Amino acid sequence: MKHKHLVLVTDAWEPQVNGVVRTYQRLIGRMRDAGWRVTIIHPGEFQCIPLPSDPLIAIAANPWPKLTRRLNSLKPDFIHLATEGPLGMTARRWCGHHNYRFTTSFHTKFPEFILERMGIPLFFTYGMAKWFHNRAAATLVPTPSLLKDLEARGFTQCRQWTHGVDTERFHPSKREKLEYPGPILLYVGRVSVEKNLEAFLSLKTPGTKLIVGDGPARAELEPKYPNAVFLGIRQGEELARLYASADVFVFPSRTDTFGLVLLEALASGTPIAGFPVTGPIDVANDAAVGGISEDLGEAIRHALLCSRTECREYVERFSWAEAERIFVEALVPMQNPVLETPRPRLLRRFRRKPKFRSGESAGS
């Protein structure tokens, strides 16, 4: 039996370390185990240039020739566009050119991201985002609040999509005493301007602020906040140990759409603290697993009182099996004869001369 073939086009992939990459790594692994053939098209296959506002991120330069040849040769059954970068935009053009159907996902508030980094107005970038997503058969959106916001902005075909978490790797049993004064306040993620890290680093709080991750803002923030400990990138079991050993996980971002790191912290038994924005309010909701407040210091103080046992019990409802089911059900065949637009017939270059009946002339 022929395996179903999915092509995933993404501008975010290894060696990048972020929630988008980890989400698709886990999802694709499950799909392959279930018999799917999955081809990933990512920046590593192309000549790349550094992202102007973040040289640590590589983006494909002029991907049209190579990407279109690759897509033409693969002849997939389904195509999913994960990101709105050069690869995603090029694949979107290719699908439109051939009248192929596709699905997309909205992982990052990239209009706000670009506003923070480059000052480009939201109306322009949200206009581009609507062009990218609104022709999709489905746009998968990770949280209810983001879905509501996108629909209010004119996005169509949005569908809610949950994320899962590895509850075996991230586990309270890995908690141990760290060498830093407590309480331990942990942040995991990119060290960049859109993550709003200074809202956390500038707080006068007891204990130790641990920053795990790297990014373009680290060179400025590390000397500016000498009392914080910048550990750089940590992965695998070391990352799991840090999650479990922290007392509160602090998420100061106002522009993330979900925050997989929030689930990883809760799975480790660590309560969360954040602003009442998309991501923290969707993950924490009304559960007593953290503090959500416009006063981040108050959110941290509230989180310190939360039960670590309740944090772990709460996160067990986030299943990768459910995330996979929603993703697979949203996929649509690229070519559907019922929906295909017939090709217009070519017009004749010259019209036939009219025939005249007996007794008529051309001028009669």
N, C-alpha and C positions, 0 to 999 in steps of 0.2 A: 504494500500500500504506500502511495506517495505521501511523504511527510509534508504537512503544511509549512510553507516557507514565509517567515516574517523578516522584513528588512527594517531595522531600527536605525534611524539617522539621528545622531546626537553630536552637538558641539561640546558637550561635557563628557569627558572620559579620562581614563588613566593617562598620565599620572596625577590628574586632579583628584583631590580628596574632598568630597562633599556629599550632601544627601542625595543629589540627583544620581551621581555615579553609583553610590551604594544601593539605591533603590533599584536601578536597572540591573545591576550585577545579580542581586538576589532574585529578582523577577525572571530574568533570562535563564538563570540556573534552574529554576523550577519548571519553566516552560520546556527547556531541553530535556529535563528528566521525564516530562510528560509526552515526549515524542516530537516536539516542534523542531524544525530547522530554523535557527535564528542567525541572521547575518547582521553584524554591527558595523556601521559606517561612521567613523570618528576622525578627529583631526590628525591622529597619528599616521593616517594613510596619505596625507597631503602635505604639500609645502606650506609651512605655517609662518606666521608673523606674530610677535607679541601683541596682546590686546593693549591698545594705547594707554589705557588708564590702569592696567595691571599687567606688567611684563611677565609675571609668573604664569599667566594663562595664555596658551597658544591658540590661535584661531586660523582656520584654513584661508589661504590667500588664493583668490580666483579659482574656486573649486568647480565652476561650471563644466569645463571640458571633461575632466577626469570623472567627476561625480556622475554626469549624465551617461558616459560610456559604461560606467560600472552598473548603474541602475538598468540600463538597456540590456546588459549581458546577464544580469541576475534573474530577470523575469520572476519577481516574487509574487506570492499570492496576496500578501498584505504589506502595507507600509505604514510605519508610525514615525511621526516627526516629533522628537522629544524636546527640541529647543529652537529658539527663534534666532540663532546665530547664522553665520554664512552658510553652513551646510544645510541647516533646516530651511532657510529661505530659498536656497538653490533647489533643494528637493521639492519644495512647495511649487516653484515655478515649473519644474519638470512635470509634476502631477497635473498642474493646470494645463500645460501645453498638450498633454496626451489625454486629457479628460479622465484621469485616473482618480479614484476615490482614496482617501487616506484619513488617518486619525492623528490628533495632536494631544499634547498635554501642556498645562500651564504650571510650571514649577517655581518660577521666580518672578517677582514683580519687577521685571527688567525695565519698564518705563521709569519707575522710581529709582532703580539702580543706575540708569543712565543719567537721570536728572542729578543724582548725587555726585556722579563722577565727571560728567561732561556739561551739565547745565542745559541739556536739550529739553524743551518743554514737553509736558506730559501729553498734550493733545496730539503732538506729532508722533510720539512713540506708541501711544495707544492706538492711533490710526493704523500704524504699521502692524501692530499686534492683531487688530481686527481683520486686516487683509490676510494675515497668516492663518488665523484660526477659523474664521467664519465660513470658509468653504469646506472645512473638515466635516466628516460625517459625525464625529464626536470629539469634543475637547474635554479631556479628563482633568478635573480640578480637585486638589487634595482636601479642601475643607469647605464646610457649609458657608462660612462667612465670606470666603473668597469667591465662591460661586455666586452668591448674592451680589457682591460688588461688581463682578464682571458682567453679569446680566444687566445691572443698572447702567453699565457703560456701553451696552449695545452688543455684547457678545452673545452668540447663539449656539445651540447644540451643546451647551455645557452639561457635563455629567459628573456627579461626585465620585471620587475615587479615594478610598482609604489607603493608608500605607501600613506596613507591618514592621515588626522589630524582631531581632534575633534574641529570643528570651533565654537561650542557652549560653550564648557568649556573654551577654550583659545580664549579670545575676548578682543579687545581694551577697552571695557567699564569697565573693571576691573582695569584700571590704577588708581593709587593713589600716592600721594607723600610719599616717604619713609623717614625714619629718618636719612638717611646717606647723606653726601655731594655728590652732583652730579658733573658730570654725573655718573649714575649707570651703571657699566659694569658687566654683569651677565654671569656666567657659570653654567650650569646644567649638571650633569653627574657623572660618577665614578671618584673618586679622586685616580688615579692610574697612574703608570709611562707611560703607552702607550697613555694616553690622552694628553701628552705633556703640562701639565699645567704650567710648569715653564716658557715656552715661553710667557705665558700671565702674570703670577704673577711677573716676573722680569721686566716688562715694567714700565717705569716712565711715568705715565699718571695721569692727574688730576681726581678727583672724587673718587669713591669707587669701589673696586672689590668685588663682592659678589660670593661666591662659594657655590652652593647648591649640596649636594650629600655627599657620604662617600666612603671610600676605604682605601687600605693599605698604600697609600702615605700621607694620611692626617696627621699622627703623625709626619712626618718629615717636611711637607710643612707649617703647621699652625704656628709653632714657627719661622720658617725661614722667613716667610712673614707676620709680625705682622700687617701691614697696610691693609691686606685683611681680609674680614669678612667671616668666615667659618660657615655656617648655618646648616650643616648636611642635612639629607634627609627631603625634604618637598614634600607633595603630595596634590592632590585634589585642592580645591579652594585656599588654601594658595599658592600652586605652580603657579596656574593660575594668581594670583594677582602679584606675583614676576615677572613673564614673562612680564606682561603688564606694570608694573611700572618701568622696566629697560629702559635705553636709548639705549643700544646696547647689543646684545647677542654675546658673544665671544666664538668661537669654535676653540681651538688651535690644535685639534687632526689632525694627518696626516695619521692615519690608519683606521679610521671608513669608512664604506662603504656607509652610507647614512646620518645618524644623524637625527632621528625623532625629536629631540629637536630643530633643525633648523626650521622645519615646525611649531612646537608649538610656537616658538618665533614670527615667521612671522604672524601667526594667531592672536597673541596678539598685533600686530601692531609694534613689535620691530624689527628694522633692524639687520642684522647679520654681523659678521666680522670673516674671517678665511683665511687660506692659500689656494692657488690655487691647491687643491687636490680633490680626489674623495670625494663626499659629498657636500662641499660648492660650488664647481663649477657646480655640477649637479642641486642643489637646486636653487642657485641664477642665474646661467646661465648668460644671458646678461641683466637680469632685474635690475632695479635700486632699489634693496631692501637690499643692503649691500655693504661692501667693501671686495674685495678678492685680496690679495697681499702677496708676500713673506715677506714684511715688515708689521708685524701684527699691529704695532702702526699706520701705514698709513692706513691700512684696517679699524681700529677703527675710525680714524678721518674722513674717507670717509663715513662710516656708520652713523655717527652722523648727516650728512647732508641729509640723505635719508628721504623720506616722509613716515610717519607711515601709512597713508591712502593707499599708493601704496603697502606697505607690506601686508596689509590685503587683498586688492583686488587680489594681485598676488597669494596668497596661496589658494584661494577658488577653484582653478583648481585641487587641490590634493584631490581626492575623495576616501572615503573608499569603495564606491560602485564599482568603477573601480578596486581598489586593490582586492576586493573580486572576481570580474568577472575573472580577469587574473589568480588568484590562482585556482579557481574552474575549469577553462578551461584547466589548465595544468595538473590536476590530471589524473591518468590513472588507470584502473582496475588492481588490483594486479595479477589476474589470467586471462590470455587471451589465449584461446585454439589455436588460430591461430599462436601465437608467442611461445607457450610452446615447449620446446625441448623434443621429446619423450625419455622415459627412455630406456637405452640400455638393450637388452635382456641378461640374464645371460648366460655365456658360459657353455657348458656341461663340467662336471668335467672329464668324460672319453669319448673318441671317440669310436664309434662303430667299431667292428672288420670288416675289409673289407670282402665282399663276393667273393668267387672264383667260376669261371665257371668250368664246368667239363673239366678235362684234364689240369687245371692250378695248379700251386703251388704258395706258397707265394714267392718263390724266382725266379719265371719266369718273 
